[in-house]
Amino acid sequence: MTKRQYLDELAAQLYFLTVRERAETLREFESHIDDTIEARQDLGEEAVVDRLPPPASVAARYYAEAGPESSSDGRDGSADGRADGRADGRTRAREESRGGFSFGDLYSMFRFARREERELSGEADGVDRVVIESVACDVSAKTSDSFSFVIRGRWSDETAPRIRRDGGAWRVDCGPDADELELVLPESVAELIANGASGDCSLELPAAASARIRTASGDLSCRVSGGVVELSSASGDVAVSGRSSGVRVGTASGDVYVEGVLGEARIDTQSGDIMLKLASPDADASARSASGDVAVRLVQGAAPDLLAESVSGDVSAPGDRVGKGPVGSRVVASGGPGRVRVKTVSGDISVR
């Protein structure tokens, strides 16, 4: 695809913008493309353009950040000056309040065209703790006999990942331009800590190892072998499998699937469904969702102390139903040694 073809398709995808906004956007993109072609003369125009995100993806990111408020009046021009005046006013107001749209900082899009992929790797013995800091990096981990890592991305010397070691603790700062981190964790690793702004995490932990994972936007998947895990995501699905001695999960928006809980489980989501499978009759479990269905599966023969209630949904659970109607449903049952507490504001509950 040539530069002209790319810009024409982008213009069509940005149909929701005013004439002024669309023209400014295309000029900015064209300038960045020209600079990149100049910097990467070894690639040529079409090769540079092929490395850019598809115009539809760019438009979707623009729409998500800028919102639809810019699309109503003056989109295709108007003989009525008042329409253009309103559009100009909206544009100025948005630029004053938000500093203009950054396209997620155009830098993040064009670095794929301007730089070749780089790789940083290493290995070590005696590692017992790993700390990861990332911006938009996908993180994966598997278990084996020795510790190693591989980071891939398109970074400059200034934004290159940094690796620091303090005794048995390793800290991996992926930086803003790393795209992928692959870890191999030996049995000596007792704890994994990861913090990220966006990016998915898929982790397999060594036996008895614990993990604390936080991300603002990304799906989290963790396979546990006896340890404790704490997982949180502002927006993303969370899955925990294997056998865990304790699980804590919190997400503002996302579905949660947890199985194999032997001890304590605390699960909270503001908007999403919860599936919780317990692996011990002694488990102490709490599951809450503001908007979503909750399902809890007990160990065969277990009869825990139970409270299950929904404000606007049905409850299906073993026990004595003490309330059902327009104000909600509630089921309680005495038992033990385990304890299960399930609450949802808007959604159905199933315990069996």
C-alpha positions as CSV (number, residue, x, y, z in Angstrom):
1,M,0.0,0.0,0.0
2,T,1.3,3.4,-0.9
3,K,1.2,6.4,1.4
4,R,-1.6,8.0,-0.6
5,Q,-3.7,4.9,-0.5
6,Y,-3.1,4.6,3.3
7,L,-4.1,8.2,3.9
8,D,-7.2,7.9,1.7
9,E,-8.4,4.8,3.6
10,L,-7.7,6.6,6.9
11,A,-9.7,9.6,5.8
12,A,-12.7,7.3,5.0
13,Q,-12.4,5.5,8.4
14,L,-12.4,8.9,10.2
15,Y,-15.8,9.8,8.9
16,F,-17.0,10.7,12.4
17,L,-14.7,13.7,12.6
18,T,-15.4,17.3,11.5
19,V,-13.7,18.5,8.3
20,R,-11.2,20.4,10.3
21,E,-10.3,17.6,12.7
22,R,-10.0,15.1,9.8
23,A,-7.7,17.4,7.8
24,E,-5.5,18.1,10.8
25,T,-5.2,14.4,11.6
26,L,-4.3,13.5,8.0
27,R,-1.6,16.2,7.9
28,E,-0.1,15.0,11.1
29,F,-0.1,11.4,9.9
30,E,1.4,12.3,6.6
31,S,4.2,14.3,8.3
32,H,5.1,11.3,10.4
33,I,5.0,9.0,7.4
34,D,7.3,11.3,5.4
35,D,9.7,11.5,8.4
36,T,9.8,7.8,8.7
37,I,10.4,7.2,5.0
38,E,13.3,9.6,5.2
39,A,14.7,7.9,8.2
40,R,14.3,4.4,6.7
41,Q,15.4,4.8,3.1
42,D,16.4,1.2,3.2
43,L,12.8,0.1,3.4
44,G,11.0,2.3,0.9
45,E,7.5,3.8,1.0
46,E,5.4,0.7,0.8
47,A,7.4,-1.2,3.3
48,V,7.1,1.6,5.8
49,V,3.4,1.9,5.3
50,D,3.0,-1.9,5.7
51,R,4.4,-1.6,9.2
52,L,1.8,0.9,10.3
53,P,-1.4,-0.1,12.1
54,P,-4.4,-0.7,9.7
55,P,-6.4,2.6,9.2
56,A,-9.4,0.9,10.8
57,S,-7.4,0.3,14.0
58,V,-6.1,3.8,14.0
59,A,-9.7,5.2,13.7
60,A,-11.0,2.9,16.4
61,R,-8.3,4.2,18.8
62,Y,-9.1,7.7,17.9
63,Y,-12.8,7.2,18.4
64,A,-12.2,5.5,21.8
65,E,-10.1,8.4,23.0
66,A,-11.8,11.4,21.3
67,G,-15.4,10.1,21.6
68,P,-18.3,10.7,19.3
69,E,-18.9,14.3,20.4
70,S,-16.9,15.6,17.5
71,S,-19.0,14.0,14.9
72,S,-22.4,15.6,15.0
73,D,-22.2,19.0,13.3
74,G,-20.0,20.2,10.5
75,R,-18.8,16.7,9.7
76,D,-19.0,17.2,6.0
77,G,-18.8,20.9,5.9
78,S,-21.8,23.3,6.0
79,A,-22.9,26.5,4.3
80,D,-24.2,27.5,7.7
81,G,-21.3,29.2,9.5
82,R,-22.9,28.4,12.8
83,A,-22.4,24.6,12.3
84,D,-18.7,25.2,11.6
85,G,-18.5,27.5,14.6
86,R,-19.9,24.9,16.9
87,A,-17.5,22.2,15.5
88,D,-14.6,24.6,16.0
89,G,-15.7,25.3,19.5
90,R,-15.8,21.6,20.3
91,T,-12.4,21.1,18.9
92,R,-10.9,24.0,20.8
93,A,-12.6,22.9,24.0
94,R,-11.3,19.3,23.7
95,E,-7.8,20.5,22.8
96,E,-7.8,22.9,25.8
97,S,-9.0,20.3,28.2
98,R,-7.1,17.3,26.9
99,G,-4.2,18.9,25.0
100,G,-5.4,17.3,21.7
101,F,-5.5,13.7,20.7
102,S,-2.1,12.0,21.0
103,F,-3.0,8.7,19.1
104,G,-1.6,7.0,22.1
105,D,1.4,9.1,21.4
106,L,2.0,8.6,17.7
107,Y,5.5,7.5,18.6
108,S,4.1,4.1,19.7
109,M,2.7,3.5,16.3
110,F,5.6,4.7,14.2
111,R,8.3,2.9,16.2
112,F,7.3,-0.3,14.5
113,A,8.1,1.3,11.1
114,R,11.2,3.2,12.3
115,R,13.0,0.4,14.2
116,E,13.9,-3.2,13.8
117,E,12.9,-5.6,16.5
118,R,15.6,-6.1,19.2
119,E,16.1,-8.8,21.7
120,L,17.6,-9.0,25.2
121,S,18.1,-12.3,27.0
122,G,19.9,-13.7,30.0
123,E,20.0,-16.5,32.5
124,A,21.1,-17.0,36.1
125,D,21.3,-19.4,39.1
126,G,20.1,-18.8,42.6
127,V,17.0,-16.7,41.7
128,D,14.3,-16.7,44.4
129,R,12.3,-13.5,43.6
130,V,11.4,-11.8,40.4
131,V,9.9,-8.3,40.0
132,I,8.6,-7.1,36.7
133,E,7.7,-3.5,35.6
134,S,6.1,-3.1,32.2
135,V,4.0,-0.6,30.2
136,A,2.5,-2.5,27.4
137,C,4.4,-5.7,27.4
138,D,2.8,-9.2,27.3
139,V,4.3,-11.4,29.9
140,S,4.5,-15.2,29.9
141,A,6.2,-17.6,32.3
142,K,6.8,-21.3,32.4
143,T,8.7,-23.6,34.8
144,S,12.0,-25.4,34.2
145,D,15.3,-26.1,35.9
146,S,17.0,-22.7,35.6
147,F,16.0,-19.0,35.4
148,S,16.1,-17.2,32.1
149,F,14.4,-14.4,30.3
150,V,13.9,-13.1,26.8
151,I,12.6,-9.6,26.0
152,R,11.6,-8.5,22.5
153,G,10.6,-5.1,21.3
154,R,11.6,-2.0,19.3
155,W,13.4,0.2,21.7
156,S,16.0,2.9,21.4
157,D,19.2,3.0,23.6
158,E,17.3,5.4,25.9
159,T,14.2,3.2,26.3
160,A,15.9,-0.2,26.4
161,P,14.9,-2.6,29.2
162,R,16.9,-2.6,32.3
163,I,17.8,-5.7,34.4
164,R,19.0,-5.4,38.0
165,R,20.0,-8.1,40.5
166,D,20.2,-7.8,44.2
167,G,21.2,-11.1,45.7
168,G,18.5,-13.6,44.7
169,A,16.1,-10.9,43.6
170,W,15.9,-10.0,40.0
171,R,14.1,-6.8,38.7
172,V,13.1,-6.6,35.1
173,D,12.1,-3.1,33.9
174,C,10.7,-3.7,30.4
175,G,10.5,0.0,29.5
176,P,7.9,1.6,27.3
177,D,8.9,-0.1,24.0
178,A,9.1,-3.8,24.9
179,D,6.4,-5.9,23.4
180,E,7.0,-9.4,24.9
181,L,8.7,-10.8,28.0
182,E,9.2,-14.6,28.2
183,L,10.4,-16.0,31.6
184,V,11.5,-19.4,32.7
185,L,11.1,-19.9,36.5
186,P,13.0,-22.6,38.5
187,E,11.7,-24.2,41.7
188,S,14.0,-21.8,43.6
189,V,11.6,-18.9,42.8
190,A,9.3,-18.3,45.7
191,E,7.6,-15.1,44.6
192,L,6.7,-13.3,41.3
193,I,5.6,-9.6,41.3
194,A,4.4,-7.9,38.2
195,N,3.0,-4.4,37.5
196,G,1.8,-3.2,34.1
197,A,-0.3,-0.6,32.5
198,S,-1.5,-2.8,29.7
199,G,-0.6,-6.2,28.3
200,D,-1.7,-9.8,29.0
201,C,-0.1,-12.1,31.5
202,S,0.0,-15.9,31.1
203,L,1.9,-17.5,34.0
204,E,2.9,-20.9,35.2
205,L,4.3,-20.8,38.8
206,P,6.8,-23.2,40.4
207,A,5.6,-25.4,43.2
208,A,4.6,-23.4,46.3
209,A,5.5,-20.0,44.6
210,S,3.3,-17.0,45.2
211,A,2.4,-14.2,42.8
212,R,1.1,-10.6,42.9
213,I,0.1,-9.3,39.5
214,R,-1.5,-5.9,38.7
215,T,-2.4,-4.5,35.4
216,A,-4.7,-1.6,34.3
217,S,-5.8,-3.3,31.1
218,G,-5.1,-6.8,30.2
219,D,-6.2,-10.4,30.7
220,L,-4.5,-12.4,33.5
221,S,-4.0,-16.2,33.5
222,C,-2.1,-18.0,36.2
223,R,-1.5,-21.7,36.9
224,V,-0.6,-22.3,40.6
225,S,1.0,-25.3,42.3
226,G,0.2,-24.7,46.0
227,G,1.1,-21.0,46.4
228,V,-1.0,-17.9,47.0
229,V,-1.9,-15.5,44.2
230,E,-3.2,-11.9,44.2
231,L,-4.4,-10.7,40.8
232,S,-6.0,-7.4,39.9
233,S,-7.0,-5.8,36.6
234,A,-9.0,-2.6,36.0
235,S,-10.3,-4.1,32.7
236,G,-9.6,-7.7,31.8
237,D,-10.6,-11.3,32.4
238,V,-8.8,-13.3,35.1
239,A,-8.3,-17.1,35.2
240,V,-6.6,-19.1,37.9
241,S,-6.1,-22.9,37.6
242,G,-4.1,-25.6,39.3
243,R,-4.1,-25.9,43.1
244,S,-3.8,-22.7,45.3
245,S,-3.6,-22.3,49.0
246,G,-5.2,-18.8,48.6
247,V,-6.6,-16.6,45.9
248,R,-7.5,-12.9,45.8
249,V,-8.9,-11.5,42.6
250,G,-10.2,-8.0,42.0
251,T,-11.3,-6.5,38.7
252,A,-13.4,-3.5,37.8
253,S,-14.6,-5.0,34.5
254,G,-14.0,-8.6,33.5
255,D,-15.0,-12.2,34.0
256,V,-13.3,-14.3,36.7
257,Y,-12.7,-18.0,36.5
258,V,-11.0,-19.7,39.5
259,E,-10.6,-23.4,40.2
260,G,-8.7,-25.6,42.6
261,V,-9.0,-23.4,45.8
262,L,-7.8,-25.3,48.9
263,G,-7.9,-22.4,51.4
264,E,-9.1,-18.9,51.3
265,A,-10.7,-17.3,48.1
266,R,-11.7,-13.6,47.8
267,I,-13.1,-12.6,44.5
268,D,-14.6,-9.2,43.6
269,T,-15.6,-7.7,40.2
270,Q,-17.7,-4.7,39.5
271,S,-18.9,-5.9,36.2
272,G,-18.5,-9.5,35.2
273,D,-19.4,-13.1,35.8
274,I,-17.7,-15.3,38.4
275,M,-17.0,-19.0,38.3
276,L,-15.4,-20.4,41.4
277,K,-14.6,-24.1,41.9
278,L,-13.4,-25.2,45.3
279,A,-11.1,-28.1,45.9
280,S,-11.5,-28.6,49.7
281,P,-14.6,-28.8,52.0
282,D,-12.6,-26.5,54.4
283,A,-12.3,-23.6,51.9
284,D,-13.3,-20.2,53.0
285,A,-14.7,-18.4,50.0
286,S,-16.3,-15.0,49.2
287,A,-17.4,-14.0,45.7
288,R,-19.1,-10.6,44.9
289,S,-20.2,-9.0,41.7
290,A,-22.0,-5.7,41.3
291,S,-23.3,-6.7,37.8
292,G,-22.9,-10.4,36.8
293,D,-23.8,-14.0,37.5
294,V,-21.9,-16.0,40.2
295,A,-21.5,-19.7,40.2
296,V,-19.8,-21.7,42.9
297,R,-19.0,-25.4,42.7
298,L,-18.4,-27.2,46.0
299,V,-16.5,-30.4,46.6
300,Q,-18.7,-33.4,46.4
301,G,-20.4,-34.0,49.8
302,A,-19.4,-30.6,51.2
303,A,-22.0,-28.7,53.2
304,P,-20.4,-25.3,54.1
305,D,-21.8,-22.5,56.2
306,L,-23.6,-20.6,53.4
307,L,-25.0,-17.2,52.7
308,A,-26.0,-16.4,49.1
309,E,-28.0,-13.3,48.2
310,S,-28.9,-11.3,45.1
311,V,-30.7,-7.9,44.9
312,S,-32.2,-8.5,41.5
313,G,-31.6,-12.1,40.5
314,D,-32.5,-15.6,41.4
315,V,-30.5,-17.8,43.9
316,S,-30.1,-21.5,43.5
317,A,-28.3,-23.1,46.4
318,P,-28.7,-25.8,49.1
319,G,-30.4,-24.4,52.2
320,D,-33.5,-22.7,53.4
321,R,-34.8,-19.9,51.2
322,V,-35.7,-17.0,53.4
323,G,-36.5,-14.3,50.8
324,K,-37.5,-14.1,47.1
325,G,-39.2,-11.3,45.2
326,P,-38.8,-7.9,43.7
327,V,-36.3,-6.9,46.4
328,G,-34.1,-10.0,45.8
329,S,-33.4,-13.5,46.9
330,R,-31.5,-14.9,49.8
331,V,-30.4,-18.4,50.8
332,V,-28.7,-19.4,54.1
333,A,-27.6,-22.7,55.4
334,S,-25.7,-23.8,58.5
335,G,-22.8,-26.1,58.1
336,G,-19.0,-26.4,58.1
337,P,-16.2,-26.5,58.4
338,G,-16.0,-24.5,55.2
339,R,-17.7,-21.1,54.7
340,V,-19.1,-19.6,51.4
341,R,-20.4,-16.0,51.0
342,V,-21.8,-15.0,47.6
343,K,-23.4,-11.7,46.8
344,T,-24.4,-9.9,43.6
345,V,-26.5,-6.8,43.0
346,S,-27.6,-7.6,39.5
347,G,-27.3,-11.3,38.5
348,D,-28.2,-14.8,39.4
349,I,-26.3,-17.1,41.9
350,S,-25.8,-20.8,41.6
351,V,-24.2,-22.8,44.4
352,R,-24.0,-26.6,44.1
